[in-house]
Amino acid sequence: MAEERKKIDLEPYGANTTKRLTIKEAEEILFVPFPVLDHGFVRLIDYMGSDERVVQAARVSYGRGTKKVSEDAGLIRFLKRHEHTTPSEKPHTEWHIKTPLFVAREWYRHRTAQYASFNEYSLRYSEPEEDYYVPSHDFIGFQDSSNRQGRIKINVPEELKDFTRNEIIENSEQSLKRYKALIEINIAREIARDVLPVNFYTTFYWTMDLHNMFHFLQLRMAPNALEEFRAYAGTVGNIVKKIFPVSYQAFEDFVLNAEKFSRLELKVIKHMFAGENPENIYERAGLRGRELREFKGKLEKIMALEMVS
Ligand SMILES: Cc1cc2nc3c(=O)[nH]c(=O)nc-3n(C[C@H](O)[C@H](O)[C@H](O)COP(=O)(O)OP(=O)(O)OC[C@H]3O[C@@H](n4cnc5c(N)ncnc54)[C@H](O)[C@@H]3O)c2cc1C
């Protein structure tokens, strides 16, 4: 069983020699699990390509030539700014991931994972890992009344957090007990699993190209993404940053930490440059409701930036 498990978990293959391009930073962390939440992890199990490969793909018409590193970085940044995306589809990464079922379900919505390439641990074939997710105190919040997909973590009494955690633990233990009881009387695993709640962990392999990885990270690192998913996306993002530093920097500069402005917002900004108080312009510019709230959010983000020294 241990041997079988080892095969599934893809232990390092040993000292291989290769003619393929390798990245020192990736080799160092290959197969190393990075913990996420209480029992989850993310680990890189394979990769292909690098920042250099993006450049090579973009310059295919001229050959690699004698371009300097700074020019390569400039090219990657140009590609990102102008959404010339195919060169960044060349590098790929493959991952072994352990998440609660409710995170995996959202993860699978990213169809561009290499031709929707997921392989998940089968609860028809095998019994579940007995790990379930219990949110830590700092993840627990009240229902957000304006963002229906959100939680508000202000003023939640500690005893309510304890109560919530205990409810989740009790429910999970009960479910596990029921599952085992059904297995005991030889009910099929694919039926018995129906008693398991969505906080049970699952594992899967996931293959993603770099372009769609950035799209995934943009959506799942965003403040409005599910907090548990953000924890995973942040961990994946840190690894991607290590192994594709130039591409990641371009992603941070032009996507992650950048803002888009609508036509109406640009009108308001024009008046702001002329020294007018934006509060006097919103109505005239036709900016109201949710769009106005979102614009104010963008302004707050700008105001929070440090001044250039
Ligand atoms: C904060 C948040 C809240 C969400 N809430 C909900 C929800 O309440 N309910 C729900 O069902 N989902 C929800 N989702 C999931 C969301 O609708 C997307 O399914 C998910 O984020 C994957 O994004 P994507 O389609 O852009 O990514 P991918 O599937 O990786 O696709 C990337 C891009 O490729 C293109 N593409 C891929 N496949 C096709 C296709 N078949 N046809 C045309 N273009 C294609 C699109 O341009 C797409 O943006 C939510 C996502 C987020 C981030």
The ligand as an SDF file (V2000), in Angstrom:
LIG
                    3D

 53 58  0  0  0  0  0  0  0  0999 V2000
  -15.2260   35.7550   -7.6140 C   0  0  0  0  0  0  0  0  0  0  0  0
  -15.8470   34.6880   -8.4770 C   0  0  0  0  0  0  0  0  0  0  0  0
  -17.1750   34.3530   -8.3010 C   0  0  0  0  0  0  0  0  0  0  0  0
  -17.7630   33.3540   -9.0930 C   0  0  0  0  0  0  0  0  0  0  0  0
  -19.0630   33.0180   -8.8760 N   0  0  0  0  0  0  0  0  0  0  0  0
  -19.6470   32.0510   -9.6220 C   0  0  0  0  0  0  0  0  0  0  0  0
  -21.0120   31.6670   -9.4110 C   0  0  0  0  0  0  0  0  0  0  0  0
  -21.6870   32.1930   -8.5450 O   0  0  0  0  0  0  0  0  0  0  0  0
  -21.5330   30.6740  -10.1750 N   0  0  0  0  0  0  0  0  0  0  0  0
  -20.8090   30.0650  -11.1480 C   0  0  0  0  0  0  0  0  0  0  0  0
  -21.3330   29.1840  -11.8360 O   0  0  0  0  0  0  0  0  0  0  0  0
  -19.5190   30.3990  -11.3770 N   0  0  0  0  0  0  0  0  0  0  0  0
  -18.9120   31.3660  -10.6430 C   0  0  0  0  0  0  0  0  0  0  0  0
  -17.5920   31.6980  -10.8680 N   0  0  0  0  0  0  0  0  0  0  0  0
  -16.8470   30.9690  -11.8920 C   0  0  0  0  0  0  0  0  0  0  0  0
  -16.6320   31.8210  -13.1660 C   0  0  0  0  0  0  0  0  0  0  0  0
  -17.8660   32.1090  -13.7990 O   0  0  0  0  0  0  0  0  0  0  0  0
  -15.7140   31.0850  -14.1530 C   0  0  0  0  0  0  0  0  0  0  0  0
  -16.3280   29.8790  -14.5430 O   0  0  0  0  0  0  0  0  0  0  0  0
  -14.3660   30.7440  -13.5590 C   0  0  0  0  0  0  0  0  0  0  0  0
  -13.8250   31.8390  -12.8520 O   0  0  0  0  0  0  0  0  0  0  0  0
  -13.4010   30.3560  -14.6710 C   0  0  0  0  0  0  0  0  0  0  0  0
  -13.0780   31.5290  -15.3890 O   0  0  0  0  0  0  0  0  0  0  0  0
  -12.8670   31.5000  -16.9410 P   0  0  0  0  0  0  0  0  0  0  0  0
  -14.0360   30.9070  -17.6550 O   0  0  0  0  0  0  0  0  0  0  0  0
  -12.4850   32.8900  -17.3800 O   0  0  0  0  0  0  0  0  0  0  0  0
  -11.5740   30.5480  -17.0340 O   0  0  0  0  0  0  0  0  0  0  0  0
  -11.2580   29.4390  -18.1100 P   0  0  0  0  0  0  0  0  0  0  0  0
  -12.3090   28.4040  -18.1480 O   0  0  0  0  0  0  0  0  0  0  0  0
   -9.8640   28.9820  -17.8100 O   0  0  0  0  0  0  0  0  0  0  0  0
  -11.2870   30.1980  -19.4680 O   0  0  0  0  0  0  0  0  0  0  0  0
  -10.3460   31.2550  -19.7350 C   0  0  0  0  0  0  0  0  0  0  0  0
  -10.8980   32.0930  -20.8500 C   0  0  0  0  0  0  0  0  0  0  0  0
  -10.9620   31.2820  -22.0360 O   0  0  0  0  0  0  0  0  0  0  0  0
  -12.1440   31.6060  -22.7630 C   0  0  0  0  0  0  0  0  0  0  0  0
  -12.9690   30.3940  -22.8500 N   0  0  0  0  0  0  0  0  0  0  0  0
  -12.7580   29.1970  -22.2250 C   0  0  0  0  0  0  0  0  0  0  0  0
  -13.6930   28.3080  -22.5780 N   0  0  0  0  0  0  0  0  0  0  0  0
  -14.5210   28.9480  -23.4230 C   0  0  0  0  0  0  0  0  0  0  0  0
  -15.6940   28.5750  -24.1230 C   0  0  0  0  0  0  0  0  0  0  0  0
  -16.1930   27.3550  -24.0390 N   0  0  0  0  0  0  0  0  0  0  0  0
  -16.2690   29.4970  -24.9060 N   0  0  0  0  0  0  0  0  0  0  0  0
  -15.7870   30.7410  -25.0290 C   0  0  0  0  0  0  0  0  0  0  0  0
  -14.6810   31.1760  -24.3800 N   0  0  0  0  0  0  0  0  0  0  0  0
  -14.0550   30.2860  -23.5950 C   0  0  0  0  0  0  0  0  0  0  0  0
  -12.8390   32.7230  -22.0030 C   0  0  0  0  0  0  0  0  0  0  0  0
  -12.3920   33.9480  -22.5310 O   0  0  0  0  0  0  0  0  0  0  0  0
  -12.3230   32.5850  -20.6120 C   0  0  0  0  0  0  0  0  0  0  0  0
  -12.3250   33.7830  -19.8570 O   0  0  0  0  0  0  0  0  0  0  0  0
  -17.0000   32.6860  -10.0900 C   0  0  0  0  0  0  0  0  0  0  0  0
  -15.6510   33.0460  -10.2620 C   0  0  0  0  0  0  0  0  0  0  0  0
  -15.0780   34.0260   -9.4790 C   0  0  0  0  0  0  0  0  0  0  0  0
  -13.6200   34.3650   -9.6790 C   0  0  0  0  0  0  0  0  0  0  0  0
  1  2  1  0
  2  3  1  0
  2 52  2  0
  3  4  2  0
  4  5  1  0
  4 50  1  0
  5  6  2  0
  6  7  1  0
  6 13  1  0
  7  8  2  0
  7  9  1  0
  9 10  1  0
 10 11  2  0
 10 12  1  0
 12 13  2  0
 13 14  1  0
 14 15  1  0
 14 50  1  0
 15 16  1  0
 16 17  1  0
 16 18  1  0
 18 19  1  0
 18 20  1  0
 20 21  1  0
 20 22  1  0
 22 23  1  0
 23 24  1  0
 24 25  2  0
 24 26  1  0
 24 27  1  0
 27 28  1  0
 28 29  2  0
 28 30  1  0
 28 31  1  0
 31 32  1  0
 32 33  1  0
 33 34  1  0
 33 48  1  0
 34 35  1  0
 35 36  1  0
 35 46  1  0
 36 37  1  0
 36 45  1  0
 37 38  2  0
 38 39  1  0
 39 40  1  0
 39 45  2  0
 40 41  1  0
 40 42  2  0
 42 43  1  0
 43 44  2  0
 44 45  1  0
 46 47  1  0
 46 48  1  0
 48 49  1  0
 50 51  2  0
 51 52  1  0
 52 53  1  0
M  END
$$$$
